Amino acid sequence: MEKIVGGTRGRFALQTNGIFLDRLEPSLLQKLHTILVSVDGSEQVTDRERGKGVYRRAMRNVETVRGNGYSGDMVARMTVVQGTDIFENVIHLLGAGLFDHVHWQLSFSMFWKSDVTEPGLQEWLTKYNAGVSSLAHWWVDEMARTGKVPGIVPFIGIMRSLLSGAKSGLRCGSGDDFWAIMPDGRISACPVAVDFDFSVVGSIQTHTPASLPRVEVGEPCASCDILGICGGRCLFVNKSQDLLREGAYAEICGTVKHLVAELQGALPRVRALIDGGLVTAADFDYPEFNNGCEIIP
Ligand code: SF4
């Protein structure tokens, strides 16, 4: 049975830890456009956060569903905790030969007031930014070498905006083209903020998507120079700044600004590769719909 939504065929995305992914029937697999699997990088890095054996089981199951005929977009969805070598772990997942794309987001726990901050965060953030720089150089070098755009989601999404000049709203789409429906019918702009008043914008009994009020990010995003590229990163964090450690918002934004600056630096080379016919602007048209990748880490 095909699902028709608003006159167009519905597209389904699954976000999973991968543990029981192999149990999905091939007939269900074929209906999925995207599968996002939570792995954080190498076996050591993934198992440290998710438990012993998780990496091998998730990777084996990804291989199984590929063998069972899944041909859609397979995304490795990393949560990056303090200490992670971003360069090594993204390269590891891309090199596994199982994923079309790799996406990551920084773990909230580094910035939350209620979590214990490990010593050395500032040093690690410096290393993280350096790793992002190395990865951006590698990404463009690979394009030049192979004529293919490696599937690093944050880079592709931001480069797409830089190439087109189009301004972006919140990349996760929360309150714009994405809502979470609660079992009682309430509609939440953000799926992780269902208990927060700012996020509950209506209900399926009283609203249609067109009649739902938009939720905009506030300061410091509203007056940020790169709002049109970043989009405000995360609605929940923007609206819950009182839950962050002092200075944490600026620390997060420091990483976003570094990432955007690296891609702005790479833009002339990417344009030259497009002009030279080695890659095309269409190679950066990802994701084709809001598939759960927030683009901004
Ligand atoms: S970089 Fe920071 S302040 Fe600027 S738009 Fe992004 S989240 Fe907001």
py3Dmol code that shows the C-alpha trace and the ligand (Angstrom):
import py3Dmol

protein = """\
ATOM      1  CA  MET A   1       0.000   0.000   0.000  1.00  0.00           C
ATOM      2  CA  GLU A   2       1.374   3.399  -0.900  1.00  0.00           C
ATOM      3  CA  LYS A   3       0.966   6.235   1.534  1.00  0.00           C
ATOM      4  CA  ILE A   4      -0.258   9.437  -0.102  1.00  0.00           C
ATOM      5  CA  VAL A   5       0.211  12.604   1.966  1.00  0.00           C
ATOM      6  CA  GLY A   6      -1.042  15.961   0.721  1.00  0.00           C
ATOM      7  CA  GLY A   7      -1.173  14.689  -2.846  1.00  0.00           C
ATOM      8  CA  THR A   8       2.409  13.413  -2.796  1.00  0.00           C
ATOM      9  CA  ARG A   9       3.720   9.993  -1.972  1.00  0.00           C
ATOM     10  CA  GLY A  10       4.776   9.763   1.684  1.00  0.00           C
ATOM     11  CA  ARG A  11       8.426   9.094   2.413  1.00  0.00           C
ATOM     12  CA  PHE A  12       9.492   7.253   5.507  1.00  0.00           C
ATOM     13  CA  ALA A  13      12.676   7.595   7.530  1.00  0.00           C
ATOM     14  CA  LEU A  14      13.700   5.337  10.398  1.00  0.00           C
ATOM     15  CA  GLN A  15      16.038   6.372  13.200  1.00  0.00           C
ATOM     16  CA  THR A  16      17.382   3.379  15.084  1.00  0.00           C
ATOM     17  CA  ASN A  17      20.186   2.137  17.298  1.00  0.00           C
ATOM     18  CA  GLY A  18      20.465  -0.736  14.824  1.00  0.00           C
ATOM     19  CA  ILE A  19      20.157  -3.492  17.406  1.00  0.00           C
ATOM     20  CA  PHE A  20      17.078  -5.140  15.863  1.00  0.00           C
ATOM     21  CA  LEU A  21      17.364  -3.677  12.399  1.00  0.00           C
ATOM     22  CA  ASP A  22      17.887  -7.157  10.922  1.00  0.00           C
ATOM     23  CA  ARG A  23      14.356  -8.114  12.016  1.00  0.00           C
ATOM     24  CA  LEU A  24      12.672  -5.722   9.584  1.00  0.00           C
ATOM     25  CA  GLU A  25      10.849  -7.549   6.850  1.00  0.00           C
ATOM     26  CA  PRO A  26      12.207  -6.867   3.334  1.00  0.00           C
ATOM     27  CA  SER A  27       8.709  -5.602   2.369  1.00  0.00           C
ATOM     28  CA  LEU A  28       8.975  -2.907   5.077  1.00  0.00           C
ATOM     29  CA  LEU A  29      12.580  -2.113   4.212  1.00  0.00           C
ATOM     30  CA  GLN A  30      11.556  -1.314   0.671  1.00  0.00           C
ATOM     31  CA  LYS A  31       9.181   1.377   1.925  1.00  0.00           C
ATOM     32  CA  LEU A  32      11.945   3.241   3.767  1.00  0.00           C
ATOM     33  CA  HIS A  33      13.630   6.161   2.057  1.00  0.00           C
ATOM     34  CA  THR A  34      16.240   6.693   4.784  1.00  0.00           C
ATOM     35  CA  ILE A  35      17.617   4.726   7.716  1.00  0.00           C
ATOM     36  CA  LEU A  36      19.654   6.624  10.308  1.00  0.00           C
ATOM     37  CA  VAL A  37      21.730   4.330  12.492  1.00  0.00           C
ATOM     38  CA  SER A  38      23.228   5.578  15.748  1.00  0.00           C
ATOM     39  CA  VAL A  39      26.924   4.733  15.674  1.00  0.00           C
ATOM     40  CA  ASP A  40      29.491   7.173  16.960  1.00  0.00           C
ATOM     41  CA  GLY A  41      32.541   6.092  14.958  1.00  0.00           C
ATOM     42  CA  SER A  42      34.909   3.182  15.524  1.00  0.00           C
ATOM     43  CA  GLU A  43      34.061   0.139  17.646  1.00  0.00           C
ATOM     44  CA  GLN A  44      35.921   1.552  20.631  1.00  0.00           C
ATOM     45  CA  VAL A  45      34.223   4.964  20.408  1.00  0.00           C
ATOM     46  CA  THR A  46      30.719   3.562  19.833  1.00  0.00           C
ATOM     47  CA  ASP A  47      30.894   0.878  22.517  1.00  0.00           C
ATOM     48  CA  ARG A  48      32.271   3.310  25.098  1.00  0.00           C
ATOM     49  CA  GLU A  49      29.022   5.284  24.966  1.00  0.00           C
ATOM     50  CA  ARG A  50      26.484   2.662  23.931  1.00  0.00           C
ATOM     51  CA  GLY A  51      27.691  -0.556  25.526  1.00  0.00           C
ATOM     52  CA  LYS A  52      29.948  -3.450  24.610  1.00  0.00           C
ATOM     53  CA  GLY A  53      29.033  -5.179  21.378  1.00  0.00           C
ATOM     54  CA  VAL A  54      26.727  -2.425  20.070  1.00  0.00           C
ATOM     55  CA  TYR A  55      29.036  -1.404  17.230  1.00  0.00           C
ATOM     56  CA  ARG A  56      29.465  -4.922  15.836  1.00  0.00           C
ATOM     57  CA  ARG A  57      25.780  -5.689  16.106  1.00  0.00           C
ATOM     58  CA  ALA A  58      24.665  -2.433  14.462  1.00  0.00           C
ATOM     59  CA  MET A  59      27.222  -2.746  11.656  1.00  0.00           C
ATOM     60  CA  ARG A  60      26.354  -6.415  11.065  1.00  0.00           C
ATOM     61  CA  ASN A  61      22.662  -5.493  10.892  1.00  0.00           C
ATOM     62  CA  VAL A  62      23.314  -2.667   8.433  1.00  0.00           C
ATOM     63  CA  GLU A  63      25.097  -5.216   6.254  1.00  0.00           C
ATOM     64  CA  THR A  64      22.149  -7.612   6.650  1.00  0.00           C
ATOM     65  CA  VAL A  65      19.516  -5.084   5.563  1.00  0.00           C
ATOM     66  CA  ARG A  66      21.672  -4.159   2.585  1.00  0.00           C
ATOM     67  CA  GLY A  67      21.744  -7.872   1.762  1.00  0.00           C
ATOM     68  CA  ASN A  68      17.948  -7.988   2.203  1.00  0.00           C
ATOM     69  CA  GLY A  69      17.527  -5.494  -0.597  1.00  0.00           C
ATOM     70  CA  TYR A  70      17.488  -2.107   1.123  1.00  0.00           C
ATOM     71  CA  SER A  71      18.770   0.366  -1.463  1.00  0.00           C
ATOM     72  CA  GLY A  72      17.765   3.670   0.168  1.00  0.00           C
ATOM     73  CA  ASP A  73      19.894   6.201   1.989  1.00  0.00           C
ATOM     74  CA  MET A  74      21.845   4.684   4.892  1.00  0.00           C
ATOM     75  CA  VAL A  75      23.099   7.357   7.294  1.00  0.00           C
ATOM     76  CA  ALA A  76      25.561   6.860  10.141  1.00  0.00           C
ATOM     77  CA  ARG A  77      24.298   9.202  12.853  1.00  0.00           C
ATOM     78  CA  MET A  78      27.067  10.031  15.314  1.00  0.00           C
ATOM     79  CA  THR A  79      26.757  11.640  18.721  1.00  0.00           C
ATOM     80  CA  VAL A  80      30.102  13.306  19.318  1.00  0.00           C
ATOM     81  CA  VAL A  81      31.189  13.322  22.948  1.00  0.00           C
ATOM     82  CA  GLN A  82      34.185  15.082  24.443  1.00  0.00           C
ATOM     83  CA  GLY A  83      37.374  13.263  23.475  1.00  0.00           C
ATOM     84  CA  THR A  84      36.144  12.032  20.082  1.00  0.00           C
ATOM     85  CA  ASP A  85      38.606  12.451  17.219  1.00  0.00           C
ATOM     86  CA  ILE A  86      36.149  13.766  14.642  1.00  0.00           C
ATOM     87  CA  PHE A  87      38.464  13.297  11.662  1.00  0.00           C
ATOM     88  CA  GLU A  88      39.361   9.675  12.414  1.00  0.00           C
ATOM     89  CA  ASN A  89      35.834   8.616  13.240  1.00  0.00           C
ATOM     90  CA  VAL A  90      34.068  10.212  10.276  1.00  0.00           C
ATOM     91  CA  ILE A  91      36.701   8.725   7.954  1.00  0.00           C
ATOM     92  CA  HIS A  92      36.236   5.361   9.655  1.00  0.00           C
ATOM     93  CA  LEU A  93      32.473   5.329   9.035  1.00  0.00           C
ATOM     94  CA  LEU A  94      32.777   6.561   5.458  1.00  0.00           C
ATOM     95  CA  GLY A  95      35.403   3.881   4.828  1.00  0.00           C
ATOM     96  CA  ALA A  96      33.230   1.079   6.217  1.00  0.00           C
ATOM     97  CA  GLY A  97      31.528   0.867   2.830  1.00  0.00           C
ATOM     98  CA  LEU A  98      28.062   0.542   4.394  1.00  0.00           C
ATOM     99  CA  PHE A  99      26.853   4.134   4.646  1.00  0.00           C
ATOM    100  CA  ASP A 100      25.877   6.677   2.018  1.00  0.00           C
ATOM    101  CA  HIS A 101      26.189   9.535   4.465  1.00  0.00           C
ATOM    102  CA  VAL A 102      27.676  10.368   7.847  1.00  0.00           C
ATOM    103  CA  HIS A 103      26.122  13.002  10.080  1.00  0.00           C
ATOM    104  CA  TRP A 104      27.022  14.061  13.600  1.00  0.00           C
ATOM    105  CA  GLN A 105      25.905  16.313  16.370  1.00  0.00           C
ATOM    106  CA  LEU A 106      27.772  17.421  19.470  1.00  0.00           C
ATOM    107  CA  SER A 107      26.517  15.741  22.619  1.00  0.00           C
ATOM    108  CA  PHE A 108      24.379  17.992  24.833  1.00  0.00           C
ATOM    109  CA  SER A 109      26.082  16.575  27.902  1.00  0.00           C
ATOM    110  CA  MET A 110      29.180  18.735  27.392  1.00  0.00           C
ATOM    111  CA  PHE A 111      27.157  21.918  27.728  1.00  0.00           C
ATOM    112  CA  TRP A 112      24.336  21.089  30.143  1.00  0.00           C
ATOM    113  CA  LYS A 113      24.403  22.626  33.633  1.00  0.00           C
ATOM    114  CA  SER A 114      23.156  19.420  35.205  1.00  0.00           C
ATOM    115  CA  ASP A 115      25.916  17.245  33.749  1.00  0.00           C
ATOM    116  CA  VAL A 116      29.372  17.003  35.227  1.00  0.00           C
ATOM    117  CA  THR A 117      31.823  18.779  32.939  1.00  0.00           C
ATOM    118  CA  GLU A 118      34.901  16.690  32.272  1.00  0.00           C
ATOM    119  CA  PRO A 119      38.156  18.613  32.605  1.00  0.00           C
ATOM    120  CA  GLY A 120      39.822  19.634  29.341  1.00  0.00           C
ATOM    121  CA  LEU A 121      36.726  20.709  27.391  1.00  0.00           C
ATOM    122  CA  GLN A 122      38.350  23.861  25.983  1.00  0.00           C
ATOM    123  CA  GLU A 123      41.362  21.878  24.769  1.00  0.00           C
ATOM    124  CA  TRP A 124      39.112  19.289  23.202  1.00  0.00           C
ATOM    125  CA  LEU A 125      36.996  21.939  21.427  1.00  0.00           C
ATOM    126  CA  THR A 126      40.225  23.305  19.908  1.00  0.00           C
ATOM    127  CA  LYS A 127      41.130  19.786  18.725  1.00  0.00           C
ATOM    128  CA  TYR A 128      37.609  19.238  17.428  1.00  0.00           C
ATOM    129  CA  ASN A 129      37.807  22.430  15.326  1.00  0.00           C
ATOM    130  CA  ALA A 130      41.208  21.357  13.991  1.00  0.00           C
ATOM    131  CA  GLY A 131      39.711  17.968  13.089  1.00  0.00           C
ATOM    132  CA  VAL A 132      36.844  19.676  11.240  1.00  0.00           C
ATOM    133  CA  SER A 133      39.419  21.722   9.282  1.00  0.00           C
ATOM    134  CA  SER A 134      41.335  18.555   8.321  1.00  0.00           C
ATOM    135  CA  LEU A 135      38.101  16.868   7.317  1.00  0.00           C
ATOM    136  CA  ALA A 136      37.050  19.820   5.149  1.00  0.00           C
ATOM    137  CA  HIS A 137      40.398  19.754   3.327  1.00  0.00           C
ATOM    138  CA  TRP A 138      40.145  15.999   2.865  1.00  0.00           C
ATOM    139  CA  TRP A 139      36.565  16.363   1.587  1.00  0.00           C
ATOM    140  CA  VAL A 140      37.505  18.754  -1.205  1.00  0.00           C
ATOM    141  CA  ASP A 141      40.695  16.791  -2.036  1.00  0.00           C
ATOM    142  CA  GLU A 142      38.566  13.654  -2.426  1.00  0.00           C
ATOM    143  CA  MET A 143      36.176  15.464  -4.761  1.00  0.00           C
ATOM    144  CA  ALA A 144      39.115  16.546  -6.895  1.00  0.00           C
ATOM    145  CA  ARG A 145      40.619  13.036  -6.844  1.00  0.00           C
ATOM    146  CA  THR A 146      37.484  10.965  -7.463  1.00  0.00           C
ATOM    147  CA  GLY A 147      34.870  13.284  -8.967  1.00  0.00           C
ATOM    148  CA  LYS A 148      32.509  12.252  -6.170  1.00  0.00           C
ATOM    149  CA  VAL A 149      31.287  14.264  -3.192  1.00  0.00           C
ATOM    150  CA  PRO A 150      31.943  12.263   0.008  1.00  0.00           C
ATOM    151  CA  GLY A 151      28.741  12.002   2.009  1.00  0.00           C
ATOM    152  CA  ILE A 152      29.603  14.244   4.949  1.00  0.00           C
ATOM    153  CA  VAL A 153      26.185  15.697   5.733  1.00  0.00           C
ATOM    154  CA  PRO A 154      27.127  18.913   7.598  1.00  0.00           C
ATOM    155  CA  PHE A 155      29.543  19.859   4.802  1.00  0.00           C
ATOM    156  CA  ILE A 156      27.116  19.067   1.978  1.00  0.00           C
ATOM    157  CA  GLY A 157      24.210  20.925   3.600  1.00  0.00           C
ATOM    158  CA  ILE A 158      26.221  24.063   4.328  1.00  0.00           C
ATOM    159  CA  MET A 159      27.977  24.033   0.947  1.00  0.00           C
ATOM    160  CA  ARG A 160      24.585  23.773  -0.732  1.00  0.00           C
ATOM    161  CA  SER A 161      23.567  27.036   0.984  1.00  0.00           C
ATOM    162  CA  LEU A 162      26.864  28.727   0.130  1.00  0.00           C
ATOM    163  CA  LEU A 163      26.557  27.736  -3.523  1.00  0.00           C
ATOM    164  CA  SER A 164      22.962  28.852  -3.882  1.00  0.00           C
ATOM    165  CA  GLY A 165      23.052  31.835  -1.529  1.00  0.00           C
ATOM    166  CA  ALA A 166      19.660  30.721  -0.191  1.00  0.00           C
ATOM    167  CA  LYS A 167      19.028  31.545   3.448  1.00  0.00           C
ATOM    168  CA  SER A 168      18.124  28.677   5.714  1.00  0.00           C
ATOM    169  CA  GLY A 169      15.731  28.503   8.631  1.00  0.00           C
ATOM    170  CA  LEU A 170      16.239  25.976  11.396  1.00  0.00           C
ATOM    171  CA  ARG A 171      17.791  23.032   9.611  1.00  0.00           C
ATOM    172  CA  CYS A 172      15.929  20.441  11.678  1.00  0.00           C
ATOM    173  CA  GLY A 173      12.694  22.056  10.444  1.00  0.00           C
ATOM    174  CA  SER A 174      11.218  22.181  13.967  1.00  0.00           C
ATOM    175  CA  GLY A 175       8.023  24.222  13.845  1.00  0.00           C
ATOM    176  CA  ASP A 176       8.486  24.839  10.130  1.00  0.00           C
ATOM    177  CA  ASP A 177       8.155  21.595   8.206  1.00  0.00           C
ATOM    178  CA  PHE A 178       8.565  19.195  11.082  1.00  0.00           C
ATOM    179  CA  TRP A 179       6.377  18.509  14.122  1.00  0.00           C
ATOM    180  CA  ALA A 180       6.068  15.752  16.678  1.00  0.00           C
ATOM    181  CA  ILE A 181       2.535  14.503  17.407  1.00  0.00           C
ATOM    182  CA  MET A 182       1.968  13.398  20.987  1.00  0.00           C
ATOM    183  CA  PRO A 183      -0.327  10.427  21.804  1.00  0.00           C
ATOM    184  CA  ASP A 184      -2.969  12.879  23.126  1.00  0.00           C
ATOM    185  CA  GLY A 185      -2.916  14.862  19.872  1.00  0.00           C
ATOM    186  CA  ARG A 186      -0.785  17.820  21.011  1.00  0.00           C
ATOM    187  CA  ILE A 187       1.667  19.060  18.417  1.00  0.00           C
ATOM    188  CA  SER A 188       5.215  19.911  19.476  1.00  0.00           C
ATOM    189  CA  ALA A 189       7.499  21.980  17.262  1.00  0.00           C
ATOM    190  CA  CYS A 190      10.537  20.142  18.646  1.00  0.00           C
ATOM    191  CA  PRO A 191      10.492  16.403  19.359  1.00  0.00           C
ATOM    192  CA  VAL A 192      12.752  16.707  22.416  1.00  0.00           C
ATOM    193  CA  ALA A 193      10.859  19.628  23.958  1.00  0.00           C
ATOM    194  CA  VAL A 194       7.404  18.103  24.266  1.00  0.00           C
ATOM    195  CA  ASP A 195       7.144  19.224  27.914  1.00  0.00           C
ATOM    196  CA  PHE A 196       8.082  22.839  27.205  1.00  0.00           C
ATOM    197  CA  ASP A 197       5.415  25.486  26.607  1.00  0.00           C
ATOM    198  CA  PHE A 198       7.369  27.177  23.803  1.00  0.00           C
ATOM    199  CA  SER A 199       7.231  23.997  21.786  1.00  0.00           C
ATOM    200  CA  VAL A 200       3.581  22.952  22.097  1.00  0.00           C
ATOM    201  CA  VAL A 201       1.956  24.866  19.254  1.00  0.00           C
ATOM    202  CA  GLY A 202      -1.445  23.238  18.845  1.00  0.00           C
ATOM    203  CA  SER A 203      -3.175  19.909  18.481  1.00  0.00           C
ATOM    204  CA  ILE A 204      -4.390  17.709  15.703  1.00  0.00           C
ATOM    205  CA  GLN A 205      -7.957  18.352  16.919  1.00  0.00           C
ATOM    206  CA  THR A 206      -7.711  22.104  16.365  1.00  0.00           C
ATOM    207  CA  HIS A 207      -4.943  22.790  13.834  1.00  0.00           C
ATOM    208  CA  THR A 208      -3.777  22.046  10.338  1.00  0.00           C
ATOM    209  CA  PRO A 209      -0.087  22.406   9.382  1.00  0.00           C
ATOM    210  CA  ALA A 210      -0.907  25.746   7.737  1.00  0.00           C
ATOM    211  CA  SER A 211      -2.613  27.151  10.839  1.00  0.00           C
ATOM    212  CA  LEU A 212       0.135  26.251  13.307  1.00  0.00           C
ATOM    213  CA  PRO A 213       2.069  29.221  14.692  1.00  0.00           C
ATOM    214  CA  ARG A 214       5.772  29.275  13.804  1.00  0.00           C
ATOM    215  CA  VAL A 215       8.354  29.170  16.566  1.00  0.00           C
ATOM    216  CA  GLU A 216      11.343  31.415  15.806  1.00  0.00           C
ATOM    217  CA  VAL A 217      14.765  31.269  17.425  1.00  0.00           C
ATOM    218  CA  GLY A 218      15.577  34.255  19.657  1.00  0.00           C
ATOM    219  CA  GLU A 219      18.870  35.897  20.619  1.00  0.00           C
ATOM    220  CA  PRO A 220      21.766  35.456  20.155  1.00  0.00           C
ATOM    221  CA  CYS A 221      20.786  33.747  16.895  1.00  0.00           C
ATOM    222  CA  ALA A 222      18.372  36.498  15.790  1.00  0.00           C
ATOM    223  CA  SER A 223      21.239  38.964  15.378  1.00  0.00           C
ATOM    224  CA  CYS A 224      23.992  36.499  14.422  1.00  0.00           C
ATOM    225  CA  ASP A 225      25.945  37.217  11.212  1.00  0.00           C
ATOM    226  CA  ILE A 226      25.576  33.645   9.992  1.00  0.00           C
ATOM    227  CA  LEU A 227      21.935  33.017  10.953  1.00  0.00           C
ATOM    228  CA  GLY A 228      21.012  32.543   7.272  1.00  0.00           C
ATOM    229  CA  ILE A 229      23.554  29.712   7.003  1.00  0.00           C
ATOM    230  CA  CYS A 230      23.337  28.163  10.460  1.00  0.00           C
ATOM    231  CA  GLY A 231      19.587  28.602  10.811  1.00  0.00           C
ATOM    232  CA  GLY A 232      19.858  28.769  14.613  1.00  0.00           C
ATOM    233  CA  ARG A 233      21.173  25.216  15.033  1.00  0.00           C
ATOM    234  CA  CYS A 234      18.803  23.880  17.704  1.00  0.00           C
ATOM    235  CA  LEU A 235      15.455  25.321  18.774  1.00  0.00           C
ATOM    236  CA  PHE A 236      15.505  23.513  22.103  1.00  0.00           C
ATOM    237  CA  VAL A 237      18.947  24.834  23.070  1.00  0.00           C
ATOM    238  CA  ASN A 238      18.052  28.352  21.904  1.00  0.00           C
ATOM    239  CA  LYS A 239      14.894  28.368  24.021  1.00  0.00           C
ATOM    240  CA  SER A 240      16.448  26.632  27.032  1.00  0.00           C
ATOM    241  CA  GLN A 241      19.608  28.630  27.546  1.00  0.00           C
ATOM    242  CA  ASP A 242      19.001  28.690  31.293  1.00  0.00           C
ATOM    243  CA  LEU A 243      19.763  24.955  31.288  1.00  0.00           C
ATOM    244  CA  LEU A 244      23.246  25.516  29.856  1.00  0.00           C
ATOM    245  CA  ARG A 245      26.459  26.128  31.750  1.00  0.00           C
ATOM    246  CA  GLU A 246      27.671  29.708  31.685  1.00  0.00           C
ATOM    247  CA  GLY A 247      29.426  30.386  28.388  1.00  0.00           C
ATOM    248  CA  ALA A 248      28.268  27.130  26.828  1.00  0.00           C
ATOM    249  CA  TYR A 249      26.180  28.738  24.067  1.00  0.00           C
ATOM    250  CA  ALA A 250      29.220  30.701  22.907  1.00  0.00           C
ATOM    251  CA  GLU A 251      31.301  27.505  22.977  1.00  0.00           C
ATOM    252  CA  ILE A 252      28.779  25.703  20.751  1.00  0.00           C
ATOM    253  CA  CYS A 253      28.574  28.686  18.391  1.00  0.00           C
ATOM    254  CA  GLY A 254      32.373  28.814  18.220  1.00  0.00           C
ATOM    255  CA  THR A 255      32.322  25.348  16.647  1.00  0.00           C
ATOM    256  CA  VAL A 256      29.540  26.309  14.217  1.00  0.00           C
ATOM    257  CA  LYS A 257      31.307  29.491  13.145  1.00  0.00           C
ATOM    258  CA  HIS A 258      34.552  27.570  12.635  1.00  0.00           C
ATOM    259  CA  LEU A 259      32.790  24.975  10.496  1.00  0.00           C
ATOM    260  CA  VAL A 260      31.041  27.599   8.366  1.00  0.00           C
ATOM    261  CA  ALA A 261      34.312  29.553   7.928  1.00  0.00           C
ATOM    262  CA  GLU A 262      36.098  26.380   6.754  1.00  0.00           C
ATOM    263  CA  LEU A 263      33.422  25.771   4.135  1.00  0.00           C
ATOM    264  CA  GLN A 264      33.439  29.403   3.043  1.00  0.00           C
ATOM    265  CA  GLY A 265      37.199  28.925   2.578  1.00  0.00           C
ATOM    266  CA  ALA A 266      36.582  25.776   0.515  1.00  0.00           C
ATOM    267  CA  LEU A 267      33.917  27.435  -1.645  1.00  0.00           C
ATOM    268  CA  PRO A 268      36.241  28.735  -4.437  1.00  0.00           C
ATOM    269  CA  ARG A 269      37.756  25.256  -4.889  1.00  0.00           C
ATOM    270  CA  VAL A 270      34.324  23.647  -4.942  1.00  0.00           C
ATOM    271  CA  ARG A 271      33.087  26.206  -7.480  1.00  0.00           C
ATOM    272  CA  ALA A 272      36.149  25.489  -9.633  1.00  0.00           C
ATOM    273  CA  LEU A 273      35.425  21.744  -9.485  1.00  0.00           C
ATOM    274  CA  ILE A 274      31.828  22.411 -10.571  1.00  0.00           C
ATOM    275  CA  ASP A 275      32.966  24.762 -13.360  1.00  0.00           C
ATOM    276  CA  GLY A 276      35.479  22.131 -14.468  1.00  0.00           C
ATOM    277  CA  GLY A 277      32.699  19.522 -14.660  1.00  0.00           C
ATOM    278  CA  LEU A 278      34.267  17.222 -12.072  1.00  0.00           C
ATOM    279  CA  VAL A 279      31.272  17.482  -9.753  1.00  0.00           C
ATOM    280  CA  THR A 280      27.896  19.158 -10.217  1.00  0.00           C
ATOM    281  CA  ALA A 281      25.907  21.612  -8.107  1.00  0.00           C
ATOM    282  CA  ALA A 282      23.205  18.916  -7.920  1.00  0.00           C
ATOM    283  CA  ASP A 283      25.656  16.712  -5.978  1.00  0.00           C
ATOM    284  CA  PHE A 284      25.080  19.069  -3.050  1.00  0.00           C
ATOM    285  CA  ASP A 285      21.268  18.813  -3.147  1.00  0.00           C
ATOM    286  CA  TYR A 286      21.015  16.811   0.033  1.00  0.00           C
ATOM    287  CA  PRO A 287      18.858  15.951   1.823  1.00  0.00           C
ATOM    288  CA  GLU A 288      16.066  15.980  -0.738  1.00  0.00           C
ATOM    289  CA  PHE A 289      13.586  16.321   2.136  1.00  0.00           C
ATOM    290  CA  ASN A 290      13.897  16.708   5.887  1.00  0.00           C
ATOM    291  CA  ASN A 291      15.127  13.221   6.694  1.00  0.00           C
ATOM    292  CA  GLY A 292      16.206  13.813  10.291  1.00  0.00           C
ATOM    293  CA  CYS A 293      19.699  15.201   9.637  1.00  0.00           C
ATOM    294  CA  GLU A 294      19.959  18.616  11.301  1.00  0.00           C
ATOM    295  CA  ILE A 295      22.987  19.599   9.150  1.00  0.00           C
ATOM    296  CA  ILE A 296      24.531  21.826  11.836  1.00  0.00           C
ATOM    297  CA  PRO A 297      26.414  19.687  14.377  1.00  0.00           C
TER     298      PRO A 297
END
"""
ligand_1 = """\
8
SF4
S 26.168 30.291 15.139
Fe 25.187 30.292 17.165
S 24.273 32.322 17.390
Fe 24.746 32.029 15.212
S 22.812 31.281 14.340
Fe 24.095 29.489 14.858
S 23.448 28.858 16.916
Fe 22.690 30.960 16.562
"""
view = py3Dmol.view(width=600, height=400)
view.addModel(protein, "pdb")
view.setStyle({"model": 0}, {"cartoon": {"style": "trace"}})
view.addModel(ligand_1, "xyz")
view.setStyle({"model": 1}, {"stick": {}})
view.zoomTo()
view.show()
